Structure formats: structure tokens, C-alpha cells
Amino acid sequence: MKEVQYLISQLGQQPGFSTVVLTDASGLSMATAGDLQTAQALAAIVAEVLRVICRAGERLEMSPLSEMMLLSQDAREGVLYRQFEAGGRSLVLAMVIQPNYTYWPATSQVIRKIQQLLQK
């Protein structure tokens, strides 16, 4: 798990990212970077966010959705949840971001690396 913690810490240090937390589907924190109180708040609502993502996909008749972003009213800050599978488990990468930065390449790279680490 030290390698996973390192990846999360590295992501949290990239421009546009502040607090980052990796959780299981129930919100149990596995690794964090940034403000611990914010990480706990992000983790605390993971299960509810996953229910909303699932329900939205069903209602919109879309293939399973895997991502949800919430933006502050002034769009200067956002909260991003990305769900993925790794090592036979459903995991969530949750973070506070600045939406004007590109997040997809960095988070996708971290997700791929976590999947590789947990497949071992």
C-alpha cells in the first residue's frame, strides 16, 4: 500500500489538485493527500455519490457512469469522483480540483498504476 499512498501523494502535488483520497465503495479511506479533514469529508459521501452515479445512468439509459464532478458556484473549485475497478474491488478516487486544469490524463494515469499494483 505504500506505493498507492505515494501515487496519491504525487497526484495531490500536481497543479490543479489539492486534497485527494482513494476509498473503497463504502468510503473507507485507503490513501490520502492534502487536508485530512477535507479527505474525510470526501470519503464520507462516497457511497451516496456512487448511488447518484448509478441512478443517473439508469434514468438516462446510459452505459454505467463512472465519474461525477461538482462545481462551486463561481467555478473556481470542484469536487471530482472517479469510480474504477482494481484487484477485484470497486474503488473511488475523490479529489478537490481547480476545474481550469486538465485532470483526466493525471487521474487516468494514477488509476492505471493503482490497477497494476493491486493486480499483483
Backbone as a ProteinNet text record, in pm:
[ID]
protein_1_A
[PRIMARY]
MKEVQYLISQLGQQPGFSTVVLTDASGLSMATAGDLQTAQALAAIVAEVLRVICRAGERLEMSPLSEMMLLSQDAREGVLYRQFEAGGRSLVLAMVIQPNYTYWPATSQVIRKIQQLLQK
[TERTIARY]
81.5	0	85.4	214.1	299.7	307.9	308.1	314.5	188.4	74.3	-52.5	-53.7	-9.8	-2.9	88.5	200.2	293.3	224.6	150.5	80	-21.9	-95.9	-196.2	-127.7	-17.9	57.6	109.5	161.2	212.6	101	-15.6	-128.9	-168.9	-171.6	-210	-115.1	6.8	105.9	103.9	29.6	24.6	-61.1	-28.8	-108.5	-255.9	-342.3	-485.7	-549.5	-467.6	-519.5	-485.2	-574.5	-538.3	-556.6	-671.5	-694.5	-735.9	-674.9	-705.2	-721.4	-821.3	-840.6	-882.4	-825.8	-865.1	-944.4	-1065.2	-1151.2	-1204.1	-1261.4	-1339.7	-1481.6	-1570.9	-1706	-1788.3	-1749.3	-1823.3	-1768.5	-1655.8	-1596.9	-1481.5	-1438.3	-1324.4	-1197.4	-1130.6	-1012	-895.1	-827.4	-710.5	-582	-591.1	-474.7	-525.3	-449.7	-490.9	-372.1	-402.9	-303.9	-375.9	-310.3	-371	-436.3	-537.7	-605.3	-683.8	-648.9	-711.4	-860.9	-902.5	-1044.7	-1125.2	-1071.6	-1139.3	-1142	-1032.3	-1027.5	-1133.8	-1150.3	-1253	-1392.7	-1414.1	-1544.6	-1571.9	-1470.5	-1485.8	-1520.7	-1449.9	-1472.2	-1609.4	-1655.3	-1781.7	-1902.2	-1894.3	-2010.9	-1992.1	-1886.6	-1860.6	-1979.2	-2032.5	-2143.1	-2262.8	-2293.5	-2405.5	-2376.6	-2255	-2216.7	-2230.1	-2186.6	-2197.7	-2343.2	-2431.1	-2574.5	-2628.7	-2589.7	-2635.3	-2583.5	-2456.8	-2398.6	-2474.3	-2500.4	-2572	-2713.7	-2782.9	-2921.7	-2928.9	-2835.1	-2833.9	-2814.2	-2722.9	-2701.1	-2825.7	-2895.7	-3019.6	-3127	-3148.6	-3254.5	-3228.2	-3101.8	-3065.4	-3043.4	-3058.7	-3038	-2902.2	-2801.2	-2663.6	-2589	-2480.6	-2397.3	-2349.7	-2304.1	-2266.5	-2175.8	-2213.5	-2134.3	-2025.9	-1914	-1802.5	-1746.2	-1803.5	-1743.8	-1851.9	-1823.9	-1915.4	-1832.9	-1867.8	-1799.8	-1903.1	-1867.9	-1949.9	-1866.1	-1923.3	-1850.3	-1908.6	-1820.2	-1866.8	-1938.1	-2019.6	-2098.6	-2010.8	-1894.8	-1805.2	-1712.2	-1724.7	-1648.1	-1497.1	-1455.6	-1312.1	-1261.9	-1354.4	-1317.5	-1421.1	-1377.2	-1468.5	-1431.4	-1525.2	-1503.2	-1526.6	-1431	-1438.1	-1433.8	-1522.7	-1524.3	-1509.8	-1408.3	-1390.2	-1392.3	-1486.4	-1500.7	-1427.8	-1361.3	-1292.6	-1276.2	-1241.8	-1218.7	-1069.2	-1025.6	-884.7	-873.8	-803.6	-785.4	-915.4	-1016.8	-1146.1	-1230.4	-1191.9	-1264.8	-1309.2	-1420.7	-1467.5	-1403.3	-1328.7	-1257.9	-1302.5	-1278.2	-1313.7	-1195.6	-1160.5	-1060.8	-1139.5	-1134.6	-1210	-1111.4	-1141.7	-1045.9	-1110.2	-1043.6	-1079	-985.4	-1043.8	-963.7	-998.1	-910.1	-938.8	-978	-1102.5	-1153.4	-1082.2	-1009.3	-941.2	-816.6	-779.2	-668.6	-724.5	-648	-687.7	-660	-763.1	-747.4	-744.3	-805	-824.2	-693.4	-591.8	-468.3	-402.1	-393.9	-327	-403.9	-535.6	-613.2	-618	-624.6	-625.2	-494.4	-384.5	-253.8	-244.7	-289.7	-287.1	-377.7	-494.9	-587.1	-522.9	-461.7	-394.6	-284.8	-206.3	-97.8	-152.1	-259.3	-321.4	-374	-438	-488.1	-374.1	-262.6	-146.8	-94	-81.9	-30.6	-121.7	-252	-345.7	-375.6	-328.5	-345.4	-240.5	-135.3	-24.9	-66.4
-120.9	0	126.7	113.7	232.5	291.4	204	252.3	329.4	281.8	350.3	486.1	490.3	617.5	715.6	665.3	750.6	809.7	727.7	775.6	884	863.2	961	1090.6	1079.4	1198.5	1276	1204.5	1268.8	1341.5	1279	1342.5	1470.1	1464.7	1581.1	1698.9	1673.1	1779.5	1842.5	1783.1	1837.3	1963.7	2056	2178.6	2146	2216.6	2197.5	2100.2	2026.3	1929.6	1977.4	1953.9	1982.1	1854.2	1833.5	1713.4	1597.8	1481.2	1360.4	1245.4	1161.7	1043.4	926.1	809.4	684.6	605.9	563.3	488.3	363.1	275	166.4	219.7	134.2	179.3	224.2	182.4	224.9	354.7	403.8	527.7	507.9	383	355.7	406	498.3	561.1	463.2	459.7	373.5	454.3	576.4	664	806.8	901.9	1042.1	1132.6	1249.3	1355.9	1487.8	1581.6	1712.2	1720	1802.3	1829.4	1707.3	1656.6	1535.5	1552.8	1666.9	1690.3	1689.6	1751.8	1751.4	1611	1537.3	1398.8	1314.4	1332.1	1258	1295.6	1423.1	1467.2	1407.7	1406.5	1346	1198.3	1128.4	984.9	956.5	1043.9	1021.7	1015	1078.9	1079.5	992.3	911.2	826.1	736	667.2	574.4	646.8	766	843.4	888.2	932.4	973.7	855.7	737.9	620	585.8	603.1	579.2	677.7	804	904.9	871.6	834.6	798.5	680.8	579.1	460.5	496.5	571.4	609.6	697.6	790.3	877	794.1	698.6	612	534	483.3	408.8	498.4	614	704.5	758.9	782.7	837.1	728.2	602.2	486.5	492.6	522.6	526.8	406.9	370.9	265	310.1	218.9	259	382	478.9	601.1	576.9	644.7	620.7	747.6	861.2	986.3	1088.3	1169.5	1277.5	1396.8	1515.4	1637.6	1736.5	1800.9	1906.3	2032.7	2143	2269.5	2370.6	2451.7	2562.9	2662.5	2746.6	2840.5	2930.9	2969.4	3054.8	2974.5	2843.5	2751.3	2759.8	2805.9	2811.8	2684	2605.7	2484.3	2377.8	2255.3	2146.4	2023.3	1931.3	1802.3	1697.6	1607.7	1505.2	1368.1	1279.5	1139.8	1053.9	965.3	870.2	729.4	649.9	511.8	420.6	315.9	218.7	87.3	-16.2	-148.3	-175.3	-236.4	-274.7	-387.6	-492.1	-603.7	-666.1	-666.6	-724.2	-638.1	-512.4	-422.2	-297.8	-242.5	-114.7	-5.3	84.3	191.8	326.7	429.8	565.7	657	734.7	839.7	969.8	1032.2	1155.6	1267.5	1387.2	1496.2	1631.8	1731.2	1870.7	1921.9	1981.7	2027.3	2171.7	2230.4	2358	2321.9	2345	2296.9	2351.9	2461.3	2515.6	2434.7	2337.7	2247.1	2118.8	2058.2	1930.5	1820.7	1748.5	1644.5	1504	1484.6	1349.6	1272.6	1327.3	1249.2	1208.3	1299.7	1269.5	1164.5	1178.8	1081.7	946.7	946.5	819.9	744.8	817.3	754.6	693.3	765.8	713.7	591.5	596.8	482.7	360.3	376.6	263.1	204.3	289.7	241.8	169.5	221.1	153.8	17.5	11.2	-116.9	-216.4	-172.3	-260.6	-308.3	-217.5	-254.4	-353.8	-334.6	-420.2	-551	-566.6	-692.7	-794.8	-746.5	-835.9	-931.2
0	0	0	33	31.6	-108.4	-209.2	-346.9	-383.8	-337.9	-364.6	-294.6	-170.1	-97.8	-170.4	-222.5	-297	-420.6	-495.3	-614.7	-579.4	-471.8	-429	-386.4	-314.5	-272.4	-392.3	-491.1	-612.6	-686.8	-696.5	-763.7	-690.2	-558.3	-479.1	-493.1	-537.4	-553.7	-692.6	-784.7	-920.1	-923.2	-1014.3	-1026.8	-1054	-985.3	-1004.8	-907.6	-832.9	-736	-595.5	-500.8	-361.5	-281.4	-223.1	-143.8	-233.8	-211.4	-288.6	-190.1	-213.8	-129.4	-217.3	-188.2	-252.4	-150.1	-188.6	-96.6	-164.4	-81.7	-138.3	-160.7	-208.8	-244.1	-123.3	-4.1	115.1	173.4	119	167.2	263.2	282.3	369.5	301.8	366.1	309.3	304.5	189.4	170.8	159.9	108.4	92.7	78.1	133.1	124.8	98.6	45.8	27.8	48.4	112	134.7	270.9	281.1	407.3	455.5	573	625.6	649.9	701.4	727.7	597.3	493.6	363.5	305.6	319.8	270.9	339.7	469.5	543.1	495.1	465.9	414.9	277.4	190.7	58.2	71.2	159	177.6	237.8	325.1	395.7	302.9	187.8	98.3	-25.4	-28.8	-145.5	-177.5	-78.1	-104.5	-165.6	-115.2	-170	-313.1	-338.7	-474.5	-570.7	-528.9	-615.4	-644.2	-545.4	-569.4	-672.4	-662.2	-758.5	-898	-908.2	-1038	-1099	-1019.2	-1067.6	-1111.2	-1028.6	-1059.2	-1183.7	-1197.6	-1316	-1442.2	-1436.9	-1552.6	-1590.1	-1488.4	-1512.8	-1573.4	-1512.6	-1558.2	-1698	-1728.4	-1859.3	-1963.3	-1920.3	-2007.1	-2075.9	-1995.9	-2045.1	-1988.2	-2056.7	-2001.6	-1863.9	-1781.4	-1645.6	-1643.9	-1562.6	-1547.7	-1443.4	-1458.7	-1367.4	-1305.6	-1337.1	-1291.6	-1259	-1156.4	-1120.6	-1074.9	-1126.8	-1085.7	-1033.7	-924	-866.2	-866.3	-912.7	-919.5	-822.8	-764.9	-682.1	-772.9	-715.8	-795	-880.6	-829.9	-908.6	-1000	-998.8	-1084.2	-1062.9	-946.6	-916.4	-851	-798	-727.1	-758.3	-764.5	-792	-712	-705.9	-642.5	-749.6	-763.7	-866.8	-802	-846.5	-803.8	-928.3	-928.9	-1038.9	-982.2	-1028.9	-983.6	-1081.1	-1027.1	-1112.1	-1036.9	-1109.9	-1051.3	-1046.7	-937	-924	-822.7	-859.9	-767.7	-722.1	-809.3	-775	-682.5	-665.2	-576.1	-651.3	-606.8	-659.5	-575.7	-641.9	-572.9	-626.9	-548.3	-588.1	-560	-660.2	-645.6	-635.2	-518.1	-493.9	-466.3	-517.9	-501.1	-516.7	-460.9	-481.8	-590.2	-693.4	-807.1	-842.7	-920.3	-985.3	-1128.3	-1167	-1295.2	-1418.7	-1405.1	-1522.5	-1558.3	-1475.1	-1506.1	-1566.3	-1653.5	-1711.4	-1610	-1571.7	-1470.4	-1528.6	-1645.6	-1698.5	-1718.5	-1784	-1803.6	-1671.7	-1577.1	-1449.9	-1369.9	-1361.4	-1283.9	-1354	-1485.7	-1559.6	-1540	-1540.2	-1519.7	-1379.3	-1278.7	-1141.9	-1129.6	-1189.7	-1184.8	-1248.8	-1365.1	-1431.2	-1342.3	-1280.1	-1193.8	-1070.7	-1012.7	-898	-940.5	-1056.8	-1106.9	-1123.9	-1177.7	-1194.5	-1059.6	-964.2	-831.9	-760.6	-771.5	-699.1	-771	-893.9	-966.8	-924.5	-861.5	-821.8	-713.5
[MASK]
++++++++++++++++++++++++++++++++++++++++++++++++++++++++++++++++++++++++++++++++++++++++++++++++++++++++++++++++++++++++

